[in-house]
Amino acid sequence: STLKVNNIAGVSGGTSPPITLSGDTATLGSGVVMASSGVTVRNITQVAMASNATISSNTSDYTFFSPTYTPLFSGSKVQGNLSLQGFAKFNGQYNRKILKIEYTGNDITDITINNDGNNTHGSYDYGSSGVIIYFFNTITGPLITTTGTSTITANCKFKNEQNNSNSEFGVYGNNSLEETMMTWIEYR
């Protein structure tokens, strides 16, 4: 037999039941606790980088990608994971590059990954003949606690260690999920 109801609430519950049923779909309210210890994934979305970005002769932070996410729940934890495809190139000795990710928003505490500006990509060519390195990796962001549902922006920045026209740092983007993208995960 089948029990058919529109809402499920506790005996002492209020007028907004935590579980609403419609056809074969169940909707959980924002106050529903999914696990007694830890958090549960509530939403996943991906944002693709629209086009390629390359810098040379630049030792200043250059924002190449600024994906955003609007949390569904206040008090949730949000994580932005950057999948990065690109190259580091130098026709000489110094091929070190610096990547930073700055998470900002009105309802979070701003945080910057690699705020100290340490080298993250590239190489050092002891023979001074030059090198190019291609990479595809995912950088896992921190769990950021929200205090509201204002938009979060991840400003992805890169720069060269040396100011030289032979020094390049490039990231591939083609507005699909085949190259550089940000995967946002919201937990509650």
FIPAPA-824185 format. One record per residue (C-alpha): residue in three letters; x negated, y negated, z negated. Coordinates in nm, 4 decimals. Layout:
["Ala", [X, Y, Z]];
...
END
This chain:
["Ser", [0.0000, 0.0000, 0.0000]];
["Thr", [-0.1040, -0.3635, 0.0462]];
["Leu", [-0.0825, -0.6442, -0.2085]];
["Lys", [-0.0177, -0.9750, -0.0312]];
["Val", [-0.0797, -1.3068, -0.2129]];
["Asn", [-0.1915, -1.6560, -0.1124]];
["Asn", [-0.4073, -1.7378, -0.4164]];
["Ile", [-0.5864, -1.5635, -0.7007]];
["Ala", [-0.6352, -1.7444, -1.0313]];
["Gly", [-0.6917, -1.6534, -1.3944]];
["Val", [-0.3996, -1.6482, -1.6400]];
["Ser", [-0.5133, -1.9762, -1.7978]];
["Gly", [-0.6235, -2.1266, -1.4628]];
["Gly", [-0.5227, -2.4692, -1.3377]];
["Thr", [-0.3492, -2.5749, -1.0181]];
["Ser", [-0.6524, -2.5166, -0.7928]];
["Pro", [-0.7103, -2.1403, -0.7700]];
["Pro", [-1.0744, -2.0397, -0.7122]];
["Ile", [-0.9787, -1.7877, -0.4411]];
["Thr", [-0.7437, -1.8716, -0.1521]];
["Leu", [-0.6287, -1.6075, 0.0966]];
["Ser", [-0.5002, -1.6670, 0.4502]];
["Gly", [-0.4514, -1.3696, 0.6791]];
["Asp", [-0.7748, -1.1697, 0.6605]];
["Thr", [-0.9842, -1.4659, 0.5354]];
["Ala", [-1.0762, -1.5370, 0.1721]];
["Thr", [-1.2037, -1.8839, 0.0781]];
["Leu", [-1.3987, -1.9332, -0.2431]];
["Gly", [-1.3659, -2.2638, -0.4259]];
["Ser", [-1.6657, -2.4752, -0.5254]];
["Gly", [-1.6401, -2.3607, -0.8886]];
["Val", [-1.6815, -1.9916, -0.8065]];
["Val", [-1.9910, -1.8358, -0.9618]];
["Met", [-2.1228, -1.5560, -0.7413]];
["Ala", [-2.3936, -1.4073, -0.9599]];
["Ser", [-2.4552, -1.4162, -1.3322]];
["Ser", [-2.8303, -1.4550, -1.2851]];
["Gly", [-2.9828, -1.6568, -1.0039]];
["Val", [-2.8106, -1.8029, -0.6996]];
["Thr", [-2.6278, -1.6795, -0.3911]];
["Val", [-2.6606, -1.8010, -0.0317]];
["Arg", [-2.3646, -2.0245, 0.0500]];
["Asn", [-2.4665, -2.1663, 0.3898]];
["Ile", [-2.7386, -2.1273, 0.6546]];
["Thr", [-2.7852, -2.3587, 0.9512]];
["Gln", [-3.0657, -2.4252, 1.1988]];
["Val", [-3.1757, -2.7458, 1.3708]];
["Ala", [-3.3960, -2.7234, 1.6821]];
["Met", [-3.6606, -2.9797, 1.7727]];
["Ala", [-3.5492, -3.1540, 2.0953]];
["Ser", [-3.8775, -3.1877, 2.2855]];
["Asn", [-4.2556, -3.1462, 2.2685]];
["Ala", [-4.4663, -3.3848, 2.0607]];
["Thr", [-4.8430, -3.4361, 2.0998]];
["Ile", [-5.0836, -3.6857, 1.9461]];
["Ser", [-5.4468, -3.7662, 2.0162]];
["Ser", [-5.6760, -4.0416, 1.8837]];
["Asn", [-5.4466, -4.0717, 1.5828]];
["Thr", [-5.5355, -4.0345, 1.2155]];
["Ser", [-5.2097, -4.1861, 1.0848]];
["Asp", [-4.9042, -3.9829, 0.9857]];
["Tyr", [-4.6824, -3.9361, 1.2925]];
["Thr", [-4.3239, -3.8163, 1.2413]];
["Phe", [-4.2550, -3.5605, 1.5125]];
["Phe", [-3.9316, -3.4048, 1.3789]];
["Ser", [-3.6682, -3.5240, 1.1270]];
["Pro", [-3.4000, -3.2551, 1.0885]];
["Thr", [-3.1157, -3.3254, 0.8454]];
["Tyr", [-2.8775, -3.1209, 0.6329]];
["Thr", [-2.5654, -3.2251, 0.4419]];
["Pro", [-2.5090, -3.0019, 0.1386]];
["Leu", [-2.1655, -2.8460, 0.0939]];
["Phe", [-2.1829, -2.8450, -0.2870]];
["Ser", [-2.3104, -3.0830, -0.5524]];
["Gly", [-2.5462, -2.9043, -0.7920]];
["Ser", [-2.6610, -2.6528, -0.5321]];
["Lys", [-3.0178, -2.5688, -0.4343]];
["Val", [-3.1263, -2.6413, -0.0768]];
["Gln", [-3.4343, -2.5087, 0.1030]];
["Gly", [-3.5709, -2.6263, 0.4375]];
["Asn", [-3.8026, -2.3807, 0.6159]];
["Leu", [-3.9966, -2.5178, 0.9143]];
["Ser", [-4.0775, -2.2703, 1.1945]];
["Leu", [-4.3576, -2.4402, 1.3845]];
["Gln", [-4.4971, -2.3527, 1.7273]];
["Gly", [-4.7845, -2.5554, 1.8704]];
["Phe", [-5.1568, -2.6006, 1.9135]];
["Ala", [-5.4635, -2.7669, 1.7634]];
["Lys", [-5.7319, -2.8704, 2.0134]];
["Phe", [-6.0644, -3.0522, 2.0092]];
["Asn", [-6.3383, -3.0728, 2.2710]];
["Gly", [-6.6131, -3.0875, 2.0129]];
["Gln", [-6.6735, -2.9912, 1.6536]];
["Tyr", [-6.3875, -3.1226, 1.4358]];
["Asn", [-6.0540, -2.9542, 1.5057]];
["Arg", [-5.8903, -2.9869, 1.1662]];
["Lys", [-5.5317, -3.1126, 1.1487]];
["Ile", [-5.2983, -3.2237, 0.8700]];
["Leu", [-4.9270, -3.1417, 0.8417]];
["Lys", [-4.6844, -3.2825, 0.5821]];
["Ile", [-4.3133, -3.2292, 0.5208]];
["Glu", [-4.1328, -3.5028, 0.3264]];
["Tyr", [-3.7882, -3.4102, 0.1905]];
["Thr", [-3.5824, -3.7230, 0.1116]];
["Gly", [-3.2227, -3.8055, 0.0206]];
["Asn", [-3.0015, -4.0024, -0.2179]];
["Asp", [-2.8983, -3.6980, -0.4223]];
["Ile", [-3.2357, -3.5221, -0.4579]];
["Thr", [-3.5744, -3.5960, -0.6076]];
["Asp", [-3.7961, -3.6714, -0.3059]];
["Ile", [-4.0838, -3.4300, -0.2567]];
["Thr", [-4.3654, -3.4093, -0.0006]];
["Ile", [-4.5340, -3.0808, 0.0887]];
["Asn", [-4.9112, -3.1412, 0.1270]];
["Asn", [-4.8864, -3.4944, -0.0123]];
["Asp", [-5.2627, -3.4850, -0.0778]];
["Gly", [-5.3284, -3.4577, 0.2966]];
["Asn", [-5.5301, -3.1346, 0.2961]];
["Asn", [-5.6178, -2.9741, 0.6293]];
["Thr", [-5.3502, -2.7228, 0.7325]];
["His", [-5.4271, -2.6256, 1.0935]];
["Gly", [-5.7274, -2.6073, 1.3229]];
["Ser", [-6.0881, -2.5004, 1.2938]];
["Tyr", [-6.4447, -2.6207, 1.2683]];
["Asp", [-6.6633, -2.5326, 1.5653]];
["Tyr", [-7.0232, -2.4983, 1.4467]];
["Gly", [-7.1422, -2.4770, 1.8074]];
["Ser", [-6.9742, -2.8103, 1.8962]];
["Ser", [-6.8367, -2.6684, 2.2217]];
["Gly", [-6.4668, -2.7135, 2.1375]];
["Val", [-6.1768, -2.4883, 2.0569]];
["Ile", [-5.8004, -2.4617, 2.0994]];
["Ile", [-5.5841, -2.2673, 1.8562]];
["Tyr", [-5.2214, -2.1779, 1.9232]];
["Phe", [-4.9961, -2.1053, 1.6276]];
["Phe", [-4.6436, -2.0010, 1.5368]];
["Asn", [-4.5718, -1.9903, 1.1671]];
["Thr", [-4.2998, -2.0666, 0.9146]];
["Ile", [-4.3627, -2.3001, 0.6240]];
["Thr", [-4.1270, -2.2228, 0.3361]];
["Gly", [-3.9997, -2.5331, 0.1608]];
["Pro", [-3.9264, -2.5725, -0.2100]];
["Leu", [-3.5868, -2.5175, -0.3720]];
["Ile", [-3.4440, -2.8691, -0.4050]];
["Thr", [-3.1645, -2.9277, -0.6580]];
["Thr", [-2.8854, -3.1568, -0.5380]];
["Thr", [-2.6811, -3.3935, -0.7559]];
["Gly", [-2.4313, -3.4713, -0.4782]];
["Thr", [-2.3639, -3.4043, -0.1117]];
["Ser", [-2.5629, -3.6823, 0.0567]];
["Thr", [-2.7687, -3.5923, 0.3630]];
["Ile", [-3.1206, -3.4538, 0.3126]];
["Thr", [-3.3877, -3.5385, 0.5714]];
["Ala", [-3.7102, -3.3441, 0.6263]];
["Asn", [-3.9612, -3.5822, 0.7862]];
["Cys", [-4.2194, -3.3531, 0.9477]];
["Lys", [-4.5454, -3.5403, 1.0059]];
["Phe", [-4.8827, -3.4557, 1.1520]];
["Lys", [-5.2160, -3.6247, 1.2175]];
["Asn", [-5.5691, -3.5510, 1.3309]];
["Glu", [-5.8571, -3.5481, 1.0860]];
["Gln", [-6.0823, -3.7287, 1.3369]];
["Asn", [-5.9918, -4.0343, 1.5468]];
["Asn", [-6.1083, -3.9121, 1.8872]];
["Ser", [-5.9415, -3.8981, 2.2293]];
["Asn", [-6.0512, -3.5321, 2.2581]];
["Ser", [-5.8613, -3.4371, 1.9414]];
["Glu", [-5.5001, -3.3242, 1.9955]];
["Phe", [-5.2262, -3.1816, 1.7751]];
["Gly", [-4.9145, -3.0595, 1.9547]];
["Val", [-4.5825, -2.9049, 1.8591]];
["Tyr", [-4.3427, -2.7400, 2.1055]];
["Gly", [-3.9708, -2.8144, 2.1059]];
["Asn", [-3.7071, -2.7471, 2.3731]];
["Asn", [-3.3771, -2.8083, 2.1884]];
["Ser", [-3.3266, -2.4344, 2.1373]];
["Leu", [-3.4082, -2.1931, 1.8600]];
["Glu", [-3.6969, -2.0516, 2.0664]];
["Glu", [-3.9681, -2.2963, 1.9556]];
["Thr", [-3.9924, -2.5385, 1.6596]];
["Met", [-3.6899, -2.5464, 1.4263]];
["Met", [-3.5802, -2.6099, 1.0685]];
["Thr", [-3.3715, -2.3459, 0.8912]];
["Trp", [-3.1680, -2.4934, 0.6066]];
["Ile", [-3.0419, -2.2567, 0.3358]];
["Glu", [-2.8034, -2.3683, 0.0610]];
["Tyr", [-2.7730, -2.1632, -0.2580]];
["Arg", [-2.5310, -2.1929, -0.5448]];
END
